[in-house]
Amino acid sequence: MRIDVLTLFPEMFDGVFGASILGKARDKGIVELNAVNFRDYANNKHNTVDDYPYGGGGGMVLKPEPLFAAVEDLVSRQREEAAPRVVLMCPQGEPFTQRKAEQLAGEKHLIFVCGHYEGYDERIREHLVTDEISIGDYVLTGGELPAMVIIDSVARLIPGVLGNETSAVTDSFSTGLIEHPHYTRPAVFRGWEVPEVLMSGHHAKVEQWRRQQSLLRTLKRRPELLERVELTDKERLWLEQQRTEK
């Protein structure tokens, strides 16, 4: 996969793209990561990428020319059969979810657009981007940090990026539920013991315990998620019992 980020501050991505899982994925050639300064595509002598809004008002608005030119240049270099997904980082966008991450992980080329100032020229939304994504109902000074979050979430789903391929499959939200608790050595720490079933060596019982713990944790912390999860009759009955006891 190739991931390009259009930003006014490409230096912000140096550490993120070169460290930890993303750095290893890039070194292996699994993911190509690039931060591109779209100011380089400005069509004026002062390299300005923003202007005052029509109709008046506070703040500045990103101009369409630099972003259209940047995306078109990146696409022409790749010469791909399928057009890339162009993702606009924006508080107005759809909330980012694990399902969206899985969807984006199946693409060959992603282009993230990180804005600043008051907003974007509306023609960018209407005629350039394919997706608008928000990581939460709050506003940041720019789209760089949200882009980093999404890139990390997407890249770890690509085969070969994680050392253990089952890790991404069993993560919270991948199954629709919050993930079960984890334990490691020592078996007893300050009097707190690891659940006996996890040390039993009985794989079927371990899986049953983990499933029940995922259901219970989801019930306590994110009960609305249970409405979208396919449950067996036995699991529904067990959850009703837990609700009653609670």
Helices and strands as residue ranges (DSSP letters): E 2-7, G 10-13, H 14-18, H 20-28, E 32-37, G 38-41, E 50-51, E 61-62, H 64-78, E 85-95, H 98-105, E 109-113, E 119-120, H 122-127, E 131-134, H 144-155, H 166-170, E 188-189, E 192-193, G 196-199, H 203-221, G 223-228, H 233-245
